[in-house]
Amino acid sequence: MQWYEDDTFWVDFAGALFSPGRQAEARRWVRTSPLLRLPAGATVLDLGCGPGTYLVPLATGGARVTGVDLSAVLLDQARTAAEAAGATVRLVRADMRTFVEPDTYDLVVSMYTSFGYFTDPAQNQLVLHNVRRSLVPGGRLLLDLFSKEVFARWAGTPKVVDVDGGTLFMRDTILDDWTRFRSDWTLVRGDTARHGHFEQFVYSAAEIRAMLAAAGFTGIRCFGGLAGEPYDHRATRLVVEATRAGQPEVTP
């Protein structure tokens, strides 16, 4: 089993991964980000939607949203969150390497570094090809990443973070000449400790630009956050916008 297939990881570390602060942040960005400004009724795919952190505010804001995730547990949480907010959403359990709905979406979002999970680089590239096919001509991809440039300032020193009901200890290890990384987490609550880890690719802005271009995207722009600020030495995230040009898919 790969780490991302283990639902216990997502459940046990939910307090750090999907905190109330992140949910409030997502609601604020959906209201204010120029990159998330959408016409009423726009079709949106939230790829790796998790428990609905962005899915729900996008839906309550007037978009027609589909959330895709491999985790049945996270999809159940997204369904509960949508019902609580009175939002109508479509939820699909699927692997992003195989999920394609040609010419369907005005916007695809991939938030909180939900890209780069697969150890075979060709499979990560395949995800971008699938996204391009699923967009309508002129549709956009918005990719939010913890990039190599940002990670270089973060890695190397173990981190200790207070989370709901406990303390999280994090240690990162760079793999394969700065191609990938491993993050080991230990969550301590009282006299119990839960260990987990994840591994994924870490991309520079130049590397992700090249991958998007190879997938057929145009109009690729890099930002330092969802406010549309420059991607420079002050950036804390890499947010990449890319556009699908061309004509609708022709089914043989």
Buried (B, 14 or more C-beta within 10 A) or exposed (E): EEBBEBEEBBBBBBBBBBBEEBBEBBBEBBEEBEBBEBEEEBBBBBBBBBBBBBBBBBBBBEBBBBBBBBBEBBBEBBBEBBEEBEBEBEBEBBBBBEBBBBBBBBBBBBBBBBBBBBEEEEBBBBBBBBBBBBBBEEBBBBBBBBBBBBBEEEBEEEEEBEBEEBEBBBBBEBBEEEEBBBBBBBBBBEEEEBEBBBBBBBBBBEBBBEBBEEBBBEEBEBBBBBEEBEBEEEBEBBBBBBBBEEEEEEEE
